[in-house]
Amino acid sequence: MDFLGILFELLFLTLGVYAYLFAIGKITGKDPEQRAKAEAFRQANAWWLRILGLGLSAIMLVNLLLRLLQAMN
């Protein structure tokens, strides 16, 4: 059961990092039409995506560190 918790925390950490990278424009699509839609969405919501990505990443990183420290004791 502990493994499942770590797996979900890693999943949410990855989601937070992905949201932040998308918000700053580091992740783009291959299809030009998809890239244009993603860019329009990013321009409209970049501020919230940055906050969401940073917040989710920070919380999940702290959770992972606490879980690993707890496992070592």
Summary of the structure (lengths in Angstrom):
residues: 73
radius of gyration: 15.4
end to end distance: 17.6
largest distance: 51.9
contacts: 188
relative contact order: 0.19
helix: 88%
strand: 0%
